[in-house]
Amino acid sequence: MNRITPAKMQSSDLALLCENAKIKDAAVQKLQELGMPGAKTEHYRYFSIVPLLSKSYRHIKQSVQQIAPGDAVEIVDGEVVKAPENVHITVEAAEEIDPAHYDAGYYISHLLTPKVIKISISEDTHLILKHRFTKEEALMAYRIAIEVHEGSTLFLDEIFEKSTAPESLIFYGMDIRIAENATLTWIKDQEIEQNDYTMLASHSCTVNKGAKTALKTFDFGNSRALQIYKIDLHEKVQFEASHLLYADHEAQRGNIIQINHKAQHTHTTQNARHILRNKARGIFDGLIRVEHAGKYAVTHQNARSILLDNGAYMISKPQLEIYIDELEASHGSTTGQLDPDQIFYLRSRGISEEAARKMLIFAFAKDVIDTVENKSIVERLTAKFEKHYSGATS
């Protein structure tokens, strides 16, 4: 089986591996413009990208799999193995890519993915999407394209299950198109431990006129994963983003997200919460860009982080890039430890210091978890957070 060392490859080498002639030239051209990911790439600066790409991996290529019926879309090592019978799903070559994405990883994943998993939603749907990985020292790439048709509603519960794929690198991503007056709620639940795998995920999402979108991400664990988003909002779109990150040991985890207001009367809120302990590194790089055509936008962005140990490190970069005057906008960021006055108050009520700290941390996390309007998912996320927090303190 062929082995690949990504750091030794150029765009021309990836072109030789690409089996999709429809997007090859465009992807190679963009990759040449951006350059391969490296230590000088702004959104990878704090992710130790060079050692990661300097490793040698077994290149796992897609094979044709028969899709069995199931309650959820299940993807194992980049292959669809199960799907609900009422969901329209195909596996075929991508016909187009986002020509303006800022991340080289987006184009690398397309070049390494012969066929994408396409899901078409034309009626109100609650879809569970599960990922699992089983191969060691592997380089795997796969992409999912989702189209939510006009007036339809998709509740997407995306779960990355416990995996055993040590020393593997996953290039993954979504290409999502939300039609006019459609609705998407996207829950991303990613739990990765140290020996699971490393993920570089790069997504592109276009939200058309009058549509509503909510992106809620939940990251737990001590491994490495970076989620990169480019989201384009058109006229009268409402977009809500919430992020909760809990990381410990020597994890490197985070979200890079660029939200582009491309038309009038768009409304964005973004709320990020991070809890770090041991020597974990958290990354939040959020850019909200209001273009010249984005008059009357309303956008609010806030990031708060708690460091539970001296070795924990948070990179928090909330940003606004505004080209007009006719808008309402705010952003802010705070990073620190638990408030000693709040701990003192709880202790004065007979609560132990350990219990007081736990109460404050859980309240901080629940601020994001409770925004999910699904009781069973709230219970699942709460249990995962408690397992990780309590396990780290035992």
C-alpha positions in Angstrom: 0.0 0.0 0.0 1.3 3.4 -0.9 2.6 5.7 1.8 2.4 9.4 1.7 4.3 12.2 3.6 2.1 15.3 3.1 4.9 17.8 3.9 7.0 16.4 1.0 4.2 16.8 -1.5 3.5 19.7 -3.9 0.2 20.6 -5.6 1.4 18.7 -8.7 1.9 15.5 -6.6 -1.7 15.8 -5.3 -2.9 16.4 -8.8 -1.5 13.0 -9.8 -3.5 11.4 -7.0 -6.7 13.2 -7.9 -9.3 10.9 -9.7 -11.9 13.7 -10.2 -11.1 15.5 -13.5 -14.1 17.9 -12.9 -12.5 19.8 -10.0 -8.8 18.9 -10.4 -7.6 22.0 -12.3 -9.5 24.5 -10.1 -8.3 22.8 -6.9 -4.7 22.6 -8.0 -4.7 26.3 -9.0 -6.1 27.4 -5.7 -3.7 25.2 -3.8 -0.8 26.8 -5.7 -2.0 30.3 -4.8 -2.4 29.4 -1.1 0.6 27.1 -0.7 0.7 23.9 1.3 -0.2 24.3 5.0 2.8 25.3 7.1 4.0 27.1 10.3 3.6 30.5 8.5 -0.1 29.8 7.6 -2.0 32.1 9.9 -4.8 29.8 11.0 -2.4 26.8 11.5 0.2 28.8 13.5 -0.8 27.3 16.9 -1.6 23.8 15.7 1.8 22.2 15.2 1.0 21.5 11.6 4.5 20.8 10.4 5.2 17.7 12.6 1.8 16.4 11.7 2.3 16.6 8.0 5.9 15.4 8.2 4.8 11.9 9.2 4.4 9.0 6.8 0.9 7.6 6.4 -0.7 4.7 4.6 -2.9 6.2 1.9 -6.4 4.7 2.2 -8.4 5.1 -1.0 -12.2 4.9 -1.3 -13.8 1.7 -2.4 -17.3 1.0 -3.5 -19.5 -0.1 -0.6 -23.1 -1.3 -0.5 -25.1 0.8 1.7 -27.2 -1.1 4.2 -30.4 0.3 5.8 -30.1 1.8 9.2 -31.4 4.5 11.6 -28.5 6.8 10.9 -26.0 7.6 8.2 -22.9 5.7 9.4 -19.5 6.4 7.9 -16.6 4.1 8.7 -13.1 5.1 7.4 -14.7 7.6 5.0 -17.2 5.0 3.5 -21.0 5.1 3.9 -22.0 1.7 5.3 -25.6 2.5 6.5 -28.2 5.0 5.8 -32.0 5.5 6.4 -34.1 4.4 3.5 -36.0 7.7 3.4 -32.8 9.8 2.9 -31.7 10.5 -0.6 -28.0 9.7 -0.6 -25.6 9.0 -3.4 -21.8 8.6 -3.8 -20.4 10.4 -6.9 -17.7 12.8 -8.1 -18.0 16.4 -7.0 -18.9 18.7 -9.9 -17.8 22.0 -8.3 -15.9 23.4 -5.3 -15.8 26.7 -3.5 -13.5 28.9 -5.5 -12.9 31.4 -2.7 -12.0 29.2 0.3 -9.1 30.5 2.4 -7.9 27.1 3.6 -5.5 24.9 1.7 -6.8 21.9 3.5 -10.1 22.4 1.8 -8.5 21.8 -1.6 -6.3 19.0 -0.4 -9.3 17.1 0.8 -11.1 17.5 -2.5 -8.0 16.4 -4.5 -7.7 13.2 -2.3 -11.5 12.4 -2.4 -12.5 10.6 -5.7 -16.2 10.7 -4.8 -18.2 12.7 -2.3 -21.2 11.6 -0.2 -24.2 13.6 -1.4 -27.3 14.0 0.7 -30.3 15.8 -0.6 -33.0 17.1 1.8 -36.4 18.0 0.3 -38.6 17.6 3.4 -38.3 18.2 7.1 -35.7 15.7 8.3 -34.0 14.8 11.6 -30.7 13.1 10.5 -28.1 11.4 12.6 -24.7 11.2 11.0 -22.0 9.0 12.7 -18.3 8.8 11.9 -15.9 6.1 13.1 -12.3 5.3 12.2 -10.5 2.0 12.5 -7.2 2.1 10.6 -3.8 2.9 12.1 -1.2 5.2 10.6 -3.6 6.0 7.8 -4.2 9.1 5.7 -8.0 9.2 4.9 -9.9 11.9 3.0 -13.6 12.2 2.4 -16.2 14.9 1.9 -20.0 15.2 2.4 -22.1 17.5 0.2 -25.5 18.4 1.7 -28.2 20.4 -0.1 -31.3 21.6 1.9 -34.0 22.5 -0.6 -36.2 25.5 -0.5 -38.5 25.6 2.5 -37.2 22.4 4.0 -35.8 21.9 7.5 -32.8 19.7 8.4 -31.8 18.9 12.0 -28.4 17.4 11.6 -26.9 15.5 14.6 -23.3 14.8 13.7 -21.4 12.5 16.1 -17.8 11.4 15.9 -17.8 8.1 17.8 -15.0 6.6 19.9 -12.4 5.3 17.5 -9.2 3.3 17.5 -7.1 4.7 14.7 -3.8 5.8 16.3 -1.4 8.0 14.3 -4.0 8.5 11.6 -4.7 11.8 9.9 -8.2 12.5 8.6 -8.9 15.2 5.9 -12.6 15.7 6.1 -15.2 18.4 5.3 -18.7 19.4 4.4 -20.0 21.4 1.4 -23.4 22.6 2.4 -25.9 24.6 0.4 -29.0 25.9 2.1 -31.7 27.1 -0.3 -34.0 30.1 0.2 -36.2 30.0 3.3 -34.8 26.7 4.3 -33.5 25.9 7.9 -30.5 24.0 9.1 -29.6 23.2 12.7 -26.2 21.5 12.7 -25.0 19.9 16.0 -21.4 18.7 15.9 -20.4 16.4 18.7 -16.7 15.4 18.5 -15.1 13.4 21.3 -11.5 12.4 20.5 -8.9 10.9 22.8 -5.2 10.8 22.5 -4.9 7.5 20.6 -7.9 8.0 18.4 -6.8 10.1 15.3 -6.0 13.6 14.3 -8.5 15.5 12.1 -8.2 18.5 9.8 -11.7 19.4 8.8 -12.5 22.2 6.3 -16.1 23.2 5.5 -17.9 25.5 3.1 -21.5 26.6 3.7 -23.7 28.9 1.6 -26.9 30.2 3.2 -29.3 31.7 0.7 -32.0 34.4 1.1 -34.3 34.1 4.1 -32.7 30.9 5.4 -32.0 30.2 9.0 -28.9 28.3 10.2 -27.6 27.3 13.7 -24.1 25.7 14.1 -23.5 24.3 17.6 -20.1 22.6 18.1 -19.0 20.5 21.1 -15.4 19.3 21.4 -14.2 17.1 24.2 -10.9 15.2 24.6 -7.2 15.3 24.6 -6.3 14.6 21.0 -5.8 17.1 18.1 -8.5 18.4 15.8 -9.1 21.6 14.0 -12.4 22.5 12.4 -12.3 25.2 9.8 -15.4 26.9 8.4 -16.2 29.4 5.6 -19.8 30.5 5.8 -21.4 32.9 3.3 -24.6 34.6 4.2 -27.0 36.2 1.7 -30.0 38.5 2.2 -32.1 38.3 5.3 -30.3 35.3 6.7 -30.2 34.5 10.4 -27.1 32.7 11.6 -26.3 31.5 15.1 -23.0 29.9 16.1 -22.2 28.4 19.5 -19.0 26.5 20.5 -18.0 24.6 23.6 -14.5 23.2 23.9 -13.2 21.1 26.8 -9.6 19.9 26.4 -7.0 18.5 28.7 -3.5 16.8 28.8 -1.6 18.1 25.7 -4.6 18.4 23.4 -4.6 21.0 20.5 -8.3 21.7 19.6 -10.1 24.5 18.1 -12.4 26.3 15.6 -11.4 28.6 12.8 -14.5 30.2 11.4 -15.0 33.0 8.8 -18.6 34.3 8.5 -19.1 36.5 5.4 -22.1 38.9 5.3 -22.6 39.2 1.6 -26.0 40.9 1.4 -28.3 43.2 3.4 -30.2 42.5 6.6 -28.2 39.6 7.8 -28.1 38.7 11.5 -25.2 36.8 13.2 -24.5 35.8 16.8 -21.5 33.8 17.9 -20.9 32.6 21.4 -17.8 30.5 22.3 -16.8 28.9 25.6 -13.5 27.1 26.3 -12.3 25.2 29.3 -8.7 24.1 29.3 -6.6 22.2 31.8 -3.1 20.6 32.1 -1.1 21.6 29.0 -4.0 21.8 26.6 -4.1 24.4 23.8 -7.4 25.9 22.7 -7.8 27.8 19.4 -10.7 30.2 18.6 -10.1 32.3 15.5 -13.5 33.9 14.5 -13.7 36.5 11.8 -17.1 38.1 10.9 -16.7 40.0 7.7 -19.4 42.5 6.6 -18.9 43.4 2.9 -19.9 46.5 1.1 -23.2 44.9 0.1 -24.0 43.9 3.7 -25.9 47.0 4.9 -28.1 46.8 8.0 -26.3 43.8 9.4 -26.5 42.9 13.0 -23.6 40.9 14.4 -22.5 40.1 17.9 -19.5 37.9 18.9 -18.2 36.8 22.3 -15.5 34.4 23.4 -14.8 33.4 27.0 -12.2 31.0 28.2 -11.3 29.4 31.6 -7.8 28.1 32.3 -7.8 25.6 35.1 -4.0 25.0 35.2 -0.9 27.2 34.6 0.2 25.1 31.7 -3.1 25.6 29.7 -3.0 28.0 26.8 -5.8 29.7 24.9 -5.5 31.6 21.6 -8.7 33.7 21.2 -9.1 35.9 18.2 -12.6 37.3 17.8 -12.5 39.7 14.9 -14.8 42.1 13.0 -13.9 43.2 9.5 -16.4 45.9 8.4 -16.7 47.9 5.2 -19.9 49.9 5.9 -21.3 52.2 8.5 -24.9 51.0 8.5 -24.8 48.2 10.9 -24.9 47.1 14.6 -21.8 45.2 15.7 -19.9 44.1 18.9 -17.3 41.6 19.9 -15.2 40.7 22.9 -13.0 38.1 24.5 -12.0 37.2 28.1 -9.5 34.6 29.3 -8.8 33.9 32.9 -9.3 31.6 35.9 -12.4 30.9 37.9 -13.6 34.0 39.9 -12.3 33.6 43.5 -15.2 35.8 44.7 -17.7 33.3 43.3 -15.8 30.4 44.9 -15.7 32.2 48.2 -19.4 32.9 48.1 -20.3 29.2 47.5 -17.9 28.1 50.2 -19.5 30.5 52.6 -22.7 28.6 52.0 -21.1 25.3 53.2 -20.0 24.0 49.8 -16.5 22.5 49.5 -14.0 24.2 47.3 -13.9 21.2 44.9 -17.7 21.2 44.6 -17.8 25.0 44.2 -15.3 24.8 41.3 -17.3 22.1 39.7 -20.6 24.0 40.0 -19.1 27.1 38.4 -17.5 25.1 35.5 -20.7 23.2 34.8 -22.7 26.4 34.7 -20.1 27.9 32.3 -20.5 24.8 30.0 -24.2 24.5 30.3 -24.5 28.1 28.9 -23.8 26.5 25.5 -25.2 23.0 26.0 -28.6 24.3 27.0 -29.0 26.2 23.7 -29.7 22.8 22.0 -33.4 22.4 21.7 -33.4 18.7 22.0 -33.6 17.1 25.4 -31.9 13.8 24.5 -29.0 15.6 22.9 -28.6 17.9 25.9 -28.5 14.9 28.2 -25.9 13.2 26.0 -23.6 16.3 25.8 -24.0 16.9 29.6 -23.0 13.3 30.3 -20.0 13.5 28.0 -18.8 16.8 29.6 -19.2 15.4 33.1 -17.3 12.2 32.1 -14.3 14.2 30.8 -14.3 16.8 33.6 -14.7 14.2 36.4 -12.3 11.8 34.8 -9.6 14.5 34.6 -10.0 15.4 38.2 -10.2 11.9 39.7 
